[in-house]
Amino acid sequence: MTPAQFSFLADFLRQRSGLSIGEDKRYLVDARLSPIARARGRSLPDLIETLRRGDDLALAAAVIEAMTTNETFFFRDATPFAALSEVMLPKLFAARGLEKRLRIWCAACSTGQEPYSIAMTLDQHAEALKGWSVEIVGTDISSEVIDRARAGLFTQFEVQRGLPIRLLLANFVQEGDKWRISEALRSRVQFRTLNLLRDFSTLGSFDVVFCRNVLIYFDAATKREVLGRMSRQTASDGFLALGAAESLNGMGLPFQPIAGRPGICGRTPAAPVIQFRREGAVA
C-alpha cells in the first residue's frame, strides 16, 4: 500500500464514516481489510484502487463495516445508567407529567447491549412509567450489527459482560449455548441503520441522547458538527450522555456537564445553538 493509497483510504473513511485514522493505524487497516481483499482474490492495494473507482458499493460498505469498532457490553461503565435512573428520569418525570412521553436515542449502538440496558434501567421505574409512551431508538452505521441487535441473540461471553444474573434470568431465554432477549424487551427498542455524518433530523426530537465512545474516533471538526446537529434534536431540558473521558470543552455547544457524573450533560436552553458544518461533509 503506497502513501497515496493510504491517504485516499483515510479520506474515504473520514468522509463516509467520520473515522479518523493516521499512519500509526496502518496495522489496523492491514488486519481488518486484508481478509476482505483475500476473499475477493485481490491484494490490499488492488482493493483500495477499486474503492477509488467508486463503482463497487458493496465493497465500500464492507470496508466501512470492517473498519468500524463495535466494542460494547451490557451496562458499560455503569455511570450513565445510574445517571439515567437517579438524575435524568426524575427530572423528566416532573417535566413531562402531563405529556407522559419519553424518547431516548442510543447512537452508535453496535449490537444492541446499550439500548437494551437502557430498557432494563427503565424497568426499575415501571410504576412511575405507567401510562407513558416510551420510545428507545438504537442506530448504527453498520447494517450487520443492527441485524444482530434486532435479533437480540447473545453468546454466553456477551451476557457475562456487565449483565447481573437476576436481569439475565428475568429478560433472556436460553437457546442452546446462547441467550435471546425476551420478545417483550426486544419490542421496546427500534433499531435503524444510520450514518451520523448524514442528516438524521427525521428521527425527531429526543429527551435523552446516548452517544458514547464513538466520537473519540472523529476529528475535532467532525465531532463539533455532529454534536451541533444532535443538540438541535435534544429537548431544551434534555440530556446527553457521552463516554466518561469525552469532553465538550471549547466547542461552544449548548450542554452543561453535570457535576459528579462524568460524561453526562444537561441541555442549556438559554445557550445559542451553533451550527457547524465540517468541510467536505457528506450531505
DRENSE-708503 format. One record per residue: x, y, z of N, C-alpha, C in turn. Coordinates in steps of 0.1 Angstrom, whole numbers, padded with zeros to 4 digits, always signed. Atoms other than C-alpha are relative to their C-alpha. Layout:
<pts>
XYZXYZXYZ;...
</pts>
This chain:
<pts>
+0008-0012+0000+0000+0000+0000+0009+0012+0000;-0009-0011+0002+0016+0032-0012-0005+0012+0010;+0005-0011-0008+0014+0065+0008-0013+0007-0006;+0012-0006+0007-0011+0078-0018-0012-0008+0003;+0011+0009-0002-0033+0048-0014-0005+0001+0014;+0004-0002-0014-0033+0051+0024-0007+0013+0002;+0006-0013-0001-0041+0088+0021-0014+0000-0005;+0013+0001+0006-0070+0080-0002-0010-0007+0010;+0008+0008-0009-0083+0053+0022-0004+0008+0013;+0003-0008-0012-0080+0077+0052-0011+0011-0003;+0010-0010+0004-0100+0104+0033-0014-0007-0002;+0013+0007+0003-0126+0078+0022-0007-0003+0013;+0006+0004-0013-0132+0066+0058-0005+0013+0007;+0004-0012-0007-0133+0102+0072-0013+0005-0006;+0011-0005+0006-0158+0113+0046-0013-0008+0001;+0011+0009+0000-0180+0082+0047-0005-0004+0014;+0004+0005-0014-0180+0073+0084+0004+0009+0011;-0005-0009-0011-0162+0101+0103+0012-0005+0006;-0012+0006-0006-0134+0077+0113+0012+0007-0005;-0013-0007+0003-0101+0095+0115+0012-0010+0003;-0011+0009-0002-0070+0073+0110+0013+0006-0004;-0013-0005+0003-0034+0082+0110+0010-0011-0005;-0009+0010+0005-0003+0065+0097+0003-0011+0011;-0002+0010-0011+0000+0048+0131-0010-0011+0000;+0011+0010+0001-0031+0028+0122+0001-0009-0012;-0001+0009+0011-0017+0010+0092-0002-0014+0003;+0001+0014-0005-0015-0022+0112-0015-0004+0000;+0014+0003-0001-0053-0019+0118-0006-0001-0014;+0005+0001+0014-0060-0013+0081+0003-0014-0005;-0004+0013+0005-0040-0044+0072-0008-0012+0007;+0006+0011-0007-0056-0066+0099-0015-0001-0004;+0014+0000+0003-0092-0056+0090-0004-0001-0014;+0004+0000+0014-0091-0052+0053+0006-0011-0008;-0007+0011+0007-0067-0079+0042-0009-0012-0002;+0010+0011+0002-0094-0106+0048-0010+0003-0011;+0010-0004+0011-0118-0087+0025+0007-0002-0013;-0008+0001+0013-0091-0085-0002+0002-0014-0003;-0002+0014+0003-0083-0122+0001-0012-0007-0004;+0012+0007+0004-0119-0132-0001-0004+0004-0014;+0003-0004+0014-0121-0113-0034+0011-0004-0009;-0012+0005+0008-0088-0128-0046+0008+0012-0005;-0008-0012+0004-0071-0094-0046+0010+0003+0011;-0009-0006-0010-0043-0076-0028-0007+0012+0006;+0006-0012-0007-0050-0048-0004+0001+0012-0009;-0001-0011+0009-0036-0022-0029-0011+0000-0011;+0011+0001+0011-0060-0036-0056-0013+0004+0006;+0013-0003-0006-0089-0033-0032-0002+0015+0001;+0001-0014-0002-0081+0003-0025-0002+0007-0013;+0002-0006+0013-0079+0011-0062-0014-0002-0005;+0014+0002+0004-0113-0005-0067-0009+0010+0008;+0007-0010-0008-0126+0018-0039+0001+0013-0007;-0002-0013+0006-0111+0047-0057-0009+0002-0012;+0009-0001+0012-0132+0040-0089-0014+0003+0004;+0013-0004-0006-0163+0043-0067-0012-0007-0006;+0011+0007+0007-0184+0018-0087-0004-0013+0007;+0002+0013-0008-0184-0011-0061-0006+0004+0013;+0007-0005-0012-0210+0000-0035+0001-0011+0011;-0001+0011-0010-0209-0034-0018+0014+0000+0007;-0014-0001-0006-0171-0031-0013+0001+0011+0009;-0001-0012-0009-0174+0004+0001-0007-0003+0013;+0007+0003-0012-0200-0008+0026+0008-0010+0009;-0008+0010-0008-0178-0038+0036+0012+0006+0006;-0012-0007-0005-0148-0016+0041-0004+0008+0013;+0005-0008-0011-0167+0007+0064-0004-0009+0012;+0004+0009-0010-0182-0022+0083+0013-0006+0007;-0012+0007-0006-0147-0038+0088+0008+0010+0008;-0008-0009-0007-0131-0006+0100-0007+0007+0012;+0007-0006-0012-0158+0004+0125+0002-0009+0012;-0002+0007-0013-0151-0005+0161-0014-0002+0007;+0013+0003-0006-0181-0023+0177+0001-0006+0014;-0001+0005-0014-0169-0028+0213-0012+0005+0008;+0011-0004-0008-0198-0028+0236-0003-0011+0010;+0005+0011-0009-0213-0047+0266-0011+0006+0009;+0011-0005-0008-0243-0045+0289+0005+0009+0012;-0003-0010-0011-0243-0016+0314+0014+0004+0000;-0014-0004+0001-0209-0005+0301+0002+0013+0008;-0005-0011-0008-0192+0018+0326-0010+0004+0012;+0010-0002-0011-0224+0019+0349-0004+0014+0002;+0003-0014-0004-0222+0057+0354-0012+0005-0008;+0011-0006+0007-0246+0067+0326-0013-0006+0003;+0012+0006-0003-0272+0042+0336-0005+0004+0014;+0003-0005-0013-0270+0053+0372-0005+0015-0001;+0004-0014+0002-0273+0089+0360-0014+0001-0007;+0013+0001+0006-0303+0079+0338-0011-0002+0011;+0010+0004-0010-0321+0064+0368-0001+0011+0011;+0000-0008-0012-0311+0089+0395-0001+0015-0003;+0001-0015+0004-0309+0123+0376-0009+0003-0011;+0008-0004+0012-0324+0123+0342-0015-0004+0001;+0014+0004-0001-0356+0103+0348-0008+0008+0010;+0008-0008-0009-0367+0121+0379-0003+0014-0005;+0002-0014+0005-0363+0155+0362-0010-0001-0012;+0009+0001+0011-0381+0143+0331-0014-0004+0004;+0013+0003-0006-0409+0127+0351-0007+0012+0004;+0007-0013-0005-0416+0161+0367-0003+0009-0012;+0002-0009+0011-0413+0180+0334-0010-0005-0010;+0009+0005+0010-0433+0156+0313-0013-0007+0006;+0011+0006-0007-0460+0148+0338-0014+0000-0007;+0012-0001+0007-0488+0160+0316+0001-0007-0014;-0002+0006+0014-0474+0149+0282+0001-0015+0001;-0003+0014-0002-0463+0115+0295+0006-0007-0012;-0007+0005+0012-0440+0109+0266+0015+0001+0002;-0014+0000-0002-0403+0100+0267+0007-0007-0012;-0007+0006+0012-0379+0094+0237+0015+0000+0003;-0015+0002-0003-0343+0081+0241+0006-0005-0013;-0008+0004+0012-0318+0078+0213+0013-0005+0004;-0013+0006-0002-0288+0055+0215+0007-0001-0013;-0008-0001+0013-0264+0065+0187+0012-0009+0001;-0011+0009+0000-0237+0041+0176-0002-0012+0010;+0004+0010-0010-0255+0013+0195+0006-0014-0002;-0006+0013+0003-0235-0016+0179-0010-0011+0001;+0008+0012+0000-0250-0050+0187-0012+0001+0010;+0013-0003-0008-0277-0035+0210+0001-0001+0015;+0000+0002-0014-0264-0041+0245-0003+0013+0007;+0003-0012-0007-0266-0004+0254-0015+0004+0000;+0014-0003-0001-0302+0003+0243-0008-0010+0008;+0007+0010-0008-0313-0030+0259+0003+0003+0015;-0003-0004-0014-0295-0018+0291-0009+0011+0004;+0009-0011-0003-0315+0014+0289-0014-0005+0003;+0013+0006-0002-0347-0006+0286-0001-0006+0014;+0000+0007-0014-0338-0027+0317+0001+0011+0011;+0000-0010-0010-0330+0005+0336-0014+0007+0001;+0013-0005-0001-0364+0019+0327-0010-0009+0008;+0008+0010-0008-0379-0013+0342+0000+0003+0015;-0001-0003-0015-0367-0001+0376-0010+0011+0003;+0009-0011-0002-0392+0028+0371-0014-0003-0006;+0012+0005+0007-0421+0007+0358-0013+0007+0006;+0012-0006-0006-0446+0021+0383-0002+0014-0004;+0001-0014+0004-0438+0057+0375-0003+0002-0015;+0002-0001+0014-0439+0050+0338-0014-0006-0005;+0013+0005+0004-0474+0035+0338-0008+0011-0007;+0008-0010+0008-0495+0053+0311+0009+0009-0008;-0009-0008+0008-0464+0067+0295+0002-0006-0014;-0005+0005+0013-0454+0064+0258+0015+0002+0000;-0015+0000-0001-0417+0054+0258+0006-0005-0013;-0006+0005+0012-0396+0051+0227+0015+0000+0002;-0014+0002-0001-0360+0038+0226+0005-0003-0015;-0005+0002+0014-0342+0042+0192+0015-0003+0001;-0014+0003+0001-0309+0025+0186+0005+0001-0015;-0004-0001+0013-0289+0034+0155+0015-0003-0001;-0015+0003+0002-0255+0023+0140+0002+0001-0015;-0004-0001+0014-0237+0028+0107+0000-0014-0007;-0002+0014+0005-0232-0010+0104-0014-0007-0001;+0012+0008+0001-0262-0029+0090+0001-0014+0006;-0002+0013-0006-0246-0061+0102-0002+0000+0015;+0003+0000-0014-0246-0051+0138-0014+0003+0004;+0015-0003-0003-0281-0037+0136-0008-0012-0002;+0007+0012+0002-0293-0070+0123+0002-0009+0013;-0002+0008-0012-0277-0087+0153-0007+0006+0012;+0007-0007-0011-0292-0061+0177-0015-0003-0001;+0014+0003+0001-0327-0067+0163-0003-0015+0004;+0002+0014-0003-0322-0105+0167+0000-0002+0015;-0001+0001-0014-0313-0100+0203+0006-0013+0006;-0006+0013-0004-0292-0132+0205+0014+0002+0003;-0013-0003-0006-0261-0131+0226+0007-0013+0005;-0008+0011-0005-0233-0155+0234+0001+0000+0016;-0002+0001-0014-0225-0167+0269+0010+0011+0005;-0010-0010-0003-0195-0144+0269-0006+0014+0001;+0006-0013+0001-0216-0114+0259-0009+0003+0012;+0009-0003-0011-0242-0118+0286+0007+0000+0014;-0008-0001-0012-0215-0123+0312+0007+0013+0002;-0007-0013-0001-0200-0089+0305-0010+0011+0004;+0008-0012-0006-0218-0064+0328-0014-0003+0003;+0014+0002-0002-0252-0081+0330-0002-0008+0013;+0002+0008-0012-0263-0091+0365-0009-0012-0002;+0007+0012+0002-0276-0126+0368-0015+0001+0001;+0014-0002-0002-0310-0115+0380-0007+0006-0012;+0005-0006+0012-0315-0094+0349+0001-0010-0012;-0001+0011+0010-0303-0123+0327-0012-0009+0001;+0010+0010-0002-0328-0147+0342-0014+0006-0003;+0013-0007+0001-0356-0121+0341-0003+0004-0015;+0002-0006+0013-0351-0109+0305+0005-0008-0012;-0006+0008+0011-0334-0137+0285-0006-0014+0001;+0003+0014+0001-0343-0171+0273+0012-0008-0006;-0011+0007+0006-0316-0197+0267-0003-0008-0012;+0002+0007+0013-0313-0211+0232+0013-0007-0003;-0013+0007+0002-0286-0238+0231+0011+0006+0009;-0010-0006-0007-0254-0221+0241+0000+0015+0000;+0002-0015+0001-0268-0186+0235-0012+0004+0008;+0012-0006-0008-0293-0163+0252-0007+0011-0009;+0008-0010+0008-0321-0143+0235-0008+0009+0009;+0008-0009-0007-0336-0112+0248-0015-0003-0002;+0014+0003+0001-0373-0117+0256-0007+0009-0010;+0008-0007+0010-0398-0106+0230-0005+0013+0006;+0006-0012-0007-0413-0081+0255+0011+0011+0000;-0011-0010-0001-0379-0063+0259+0004+0004-0014;-0005-0003+0014-0369-0066+0222-0010+0010-0007;+0010-0008+0007-0402-0050+0211+0000+0015+0004;-0001-0014-0005-0394-0018+0231+0011+0008-0006;-0011-0007+0006-0363-0009+0211-0002-0001-0015;+0000-0001+0014-0364+0003+0175+0014+0001-0005;-0014-0001+0005-0332-0003+0155+0000+0005-0014;-0001-0005+0013-0322+0016+0124+0015+0001-0004;-0013-0003+0005-0291+0018+0102+0001+0015-0002;-0002-0015+0001-0278+0054+0104+0014+0004+0000;-0013-0006+0001-0247+0072+0094+0000+0014+0007;+0001-0013-0007-0241+0101+0118+0005+0012-0008;-0005-0011+0008-0224+0121+0091-0012+0005-0009;+0011-0004+0009-0257+0123+0072-0011+0006+0008;+0011-0007-0006-0289+0141+0080-0008-0010+0009;+0008+0009-0009-0307+0125+0110-0012+0007+0006;+0011-0008-0006-0333+0152+0116-0014-0008-0001;+0013+0008+0001-0361+0127+0105-0002-0009+0012;+0002+0007-0012-0355+0109+0138-0009+0007+0010;+0008-0008-0009-0372+0138+0156+0008+0004+0012;-0006-0005-0012-0366+0152+0190+0001-0010+0011;-0001+0010-0011-0353+0133+0220+0002+0007+0013;-0002-0005-0013-0353+0138+0257+0014-0004+0006;-0013+0005-0004-0321+0118+0262+0007-0006-0012;-0008+0006+0011-0293+0110+0237+0012-0006+0006;-0012+0007-0003-0266+0084+0244+0009+0000-0013;-0010+0001+0011-0236+0089+0221+0014-0002+0006;-0012+0003-0008-0208+0072+0239+0011-0007-0007;-0012+0007+0005-0173+0062+0228+0000-0002-0015;-0001+0001+0015-0178+0068+0191+0006+0013-0005;-0006-0013+0005-0169+0105+0186+0015+0001+0003;-0015+0000-0002-0134+0097+0200+0007-0004-0012;-0007+0004+0012-0127+0083+0166-0001+0010-0011;+0002-0011+0010-0137+0115+0148+0010+0011+0002;-0008-0012-0002-0116+0146+0142-0008+0011+0007;+0007-0010-0008-0125+0177+0162-0011+0007-0008;+0010-0007+0007-0143+0194+0134-0013-0008-0003;+0011+0009+0003-0165+0164+0126-0008-0002+0013;+0006+0001-0013-0172+0159+0163-0009+0012+0003;+0008-0012-0002-0184+0195+0166-0012+0000-0009;+0012+0000+0010-0206+0192+0135-0011-0010+0004;+0010+0010-0003-0223+0160+0146-0007+0004+0013;+0007-0004-0013-0229+0172+0182-0008+0013-0001;+0008-0011+0003-0241+0205+0169-0014-0003-0005;+0013+0005+0005-0268+0187+0150-0008-0008+0010;+0007+0007-0010-0276+0165+0179-0006+0009+0010;+0006-0010-0010-0281+0195+0202-0013+0005-0005;+0012-0005+0006-0308+0207+0178-0012-0010+0001;+0010+0010-0001-0326+0174+0183-0002-0005+0014;+0002+0003-0015-0323+0173+0221-0009+0010+0006;+0009-0009-0006-0351+0188+0240+0007+0010+0009;-0007-0011-0007-0343+0221+0257+0003-0003+0014;-0003+0004-0014-0344+0204+0291+0005-0015+0000;-0004+0014+0001-0329+0171+0278+0014-0003+0004;-0013+0004-0005-0297+0152+0284+0008-0007-0011;-0010+0007+0009-0266+0140+0265+0009-0008+0008;-0009+0009-0007-0246+0110+0277+0012-0003-0010;-0012+0003+0008-0210+0108+0263+0008-0010+0008;-0009+0008-0008-0182+0085+0273+0006+0008+0011;-0005-0006-0012-0167+0092+0307+0012+0009-0003;-0012-0008+0002-0135+0105+0292-0002+0011-0011;+0002-0009+0010-0151+0126+0265-0004+0014+0006;+0002-0013-0005-0154+0164+0269-0005+0009-0011;+0005-0010+0009-0173+0193+0252+0007+0013+0002;-0007-0013-0003-0148+0219+0264+0004+0007-0013;-0005-0008+0011-0142+0247+0239-0008-0002-0013;+0008+0002+0012-0169+0235+0215-0012+0010-0002;+0011-0009+0001-0195+0262+0222-0013-0006-0002;+0013+0007+0002-0223+0237+0224-0009+0002+0012;+0010-0003-0011-0255+0242+0245-0002-0012+0010;+0001+0010-0011-0247+0215+0271+0009+0004+0011;-0008-0003-0012-0235+0218+0306+0003-0013+0008;-0003+0013-0008-0216+0189+0324-0007+0000+0013;+0007+0002-0013-0235+0176+0354+0011-0004+0011;-0010+0003-0010-0212+0176+0385-0001-0014+0006;-0001+0014-0006-0201+0142+0397-0005-0011-0009;+0005+0010+0010-0215+0125+0366+0008+0001-0012;-0009-0001+0011-0186+0120+0342-0007-0003-0014;+0005+0003+0014-0197+0123+0305-0015+0004-0001;+0014-0003+0001-0233+0134+0314-0002+0015+0000;+0002-0015+0001-0245+0168+0303-0015+0003-0001;+0013-0005+0002-0277+0187+0305-0001+0011-0011;+0002-0010+0011-0291+0208+0276-0002+0013+0007;+0002-0013-0006-0289+0245+0284-0008+0008-0010;+0009-0007+0010-0319+0262+0267+0004+0014-0003;-0004-0014+0003-0305+0297+0270+0012+0002-0009;-0012-0002+0008-0273+0290+0252-0003-0001-0015;+0002+0001+0014-0271+0296+0215+0004-0013-0006;-0003+0012+0007-0272+0266+0192+0009+0003-0012;-0009-0004+0011-0241+0270+0170-0001-0011-0011;+0001+0009+0011-0244+0254+0136+0014-0002-0006;-0013+0003+0006-0212+0237+0124-0002-0008-0013;+0000+0009+0012-0205+0223+0090+0014-0003-0003;-0014+0005+0003-0174+0202+0085+0003+0002-0015;-0004-0001+0014-0156+0210+0053+0000-0014-0007;+0001+0012+0007-0164+0183+0028-0009-0010+0006;+0010+0009-0007-0192+0168+0050-0009-0006-0010;+0009+0008+0008-0214+0142+0034-0014+0006+0002;+0014-0005-0002-0249+0156+0028-0009-0011+0004;
</pts>
